[in-house]
């Protein structure tokens, strides 16, 4: 078991691209954990990942990997799976292996080819001939073959069939099960995170709304739905991500703010899924999000921020 | 450093596919027979300088530069590695071109259609040809690599032509300035050829180093 240092610690990252501002992006991922990084397109997920990897420079903040400040030496211990592979499209998978063999210090050729077999990838195919799902599998095979301690993945499961996604989820669970490894991955498919993630970090418009355990997040919110006309203004003010269609609505409410007596008869409530939470908070703009329904925990844990939205 | 040299080689060697090899061999043979064995060196250096652009081309297509960073290769090493690998590749292809040109000339001579006058293999002249070809590569890399590192391949491939246009114009103006003294200047160059080559070589090596420093500076803050 690795010492109690965090596999990844991000503190106060900031970056501006034109109109887009990222500020005070902070979270911490411990060994043995899988952290899902969620948020809508353009929220800053890929930029955050690129900053962690040193591909993009933050304008402020710090990144610690394995308890050490960011440096080219420590970044080599990360397994990376990006939206599309960085390998030349003209390379056959055997050439990818040949390239990796010379650039990773702890490269395991046998493990790589075993993964290719497991994934049903033909080693004589060229990278450019692979489908999106296959190219993700190729990157995962490479990432798991050089003794990486931390796996960072950007949307690894989008475009992949449910069975393969399930397999990838199991693989990640196996990867962290010894407590010496950790996984950080961004995704739109929150159902994957329901199954595999231990922690969630939620980013919206370049700011972290929540970072902490998945279990804590899921117990904080309820989904309410019913006839829109019957909802009082008082109740409406406590709802997040109000969505109305054909006279009916659905929205999120903090469990502690939910007063069943206030709920009209036509309304029902049920525990919110991760998808409900992400969709509702993404829908809600900063102005319309009621402070009482803020995702930020009132009692901040080391891995939980408390920005008042 | 080894990592970047290997990865650049993996990209450069794509120019060594059968399709390209046959193309180079046929073209090289044609040039060697028609223009002499020593032209093989210039053919070779053209292959070398073309290969140098490959890591930029593919680096941009698949964002390989980002991969280099995630491998723990510093941006400085990426630049350093590319300057070394480009020059190395150009030297090797020049020498291969020189030898190939000679073999083709000998073969053509044996078959009866070669020009014996063009099949010269004087060591001094061969060395001169190889040196000028390599100096051309150094000049080319000194100009184009900072452009590619600074602007990327897509934009840089057009911008890289501009310095050559300027050199051509300056050459034309220079020739006009020299005017009637042209033959005298040429005569001076021929009589002091090796000294001039030595001075030019030193200047070009210095230029290459300055070019490297500029590229390293341009690439240091590059995001992918």
Contacts between the chains, C-beta under 8 A, distances in Angstrom:
chain1	res1	chain2	res2	distance
A	50	B	66	7.6
A	50	B	223	7.6
A	50	B	224	7.7
A	53	B	66	7.6
A	53	B	69	6.6
A	53	B	70	5.0
A	54	B	69	5.1
A	54	B	70	7.4
A	55	B	66	4.7
A	55	B	69	5.3
A	55	B	70	7.1
A	55	B	223	6.5
A	55	B	224	5.0
A	56	B	223	4.6
A	56	B	224	7.6
A	57	B	221	6.8
A	57	B	223	6.3
A	72	B	69	7.8
A	72	B	72	4.1
A	72	B	73	6.7
A	72	B	74	5.0
A	73	B	72	5.9
A	74	B	72	7.8
A	75	B	69	7.4
A	75	B	70	6.3
A	75	B	71	8.0
A	75	B	72	5.1
A	76	B	71	6.1
A	76	B	72	3.4
A	78	B	70	6.6
A	80	B	67	7.8
A	80	B	70	4.8
A	82	B	66	7.8
A	84	B	62	7.4
A	85	B	62	7.0
A	86	B	62	5.6
A	86	B	63	5.6
A	86	B	64	5.4
A	86	B	66	5.8
A	86	B	67	3.3
A	86	B	70	7.7
A	87	B	62	6.4
A	87	B	64	7.6
A	87	B	67	7.4
A	88	B	10	7.5
A	88	B	11	6.0
A	88	B	14	7.3
A	88	B	58	4.8
A	88	B	61	7.6
A	88	B	62	5.7
A	88	B	64	6.8
A	89	B	58	7.9
A	89	B	61	6.8
A	89	B	62	6.1
A	90	B	14	5.4
A	90	B	58	7.4
A	91	B	10	7.3
A	95	B	10	6.6
A	98	B	10	7.0
A	99	B	6	7.2
A	99	B	7	6.1
A	99	B	10	5.0
A	102	B	2	7.3
A	102	B	3	6.6
A	102	B	6	4.2
A	102	B	7	7.7
A	103	B	3	4.5
A	103	B	6	6.7
A	103	B	7	6.4
A	103	B	71	5.2
A	103	B	73	7.9
A	104	B	71	7.4
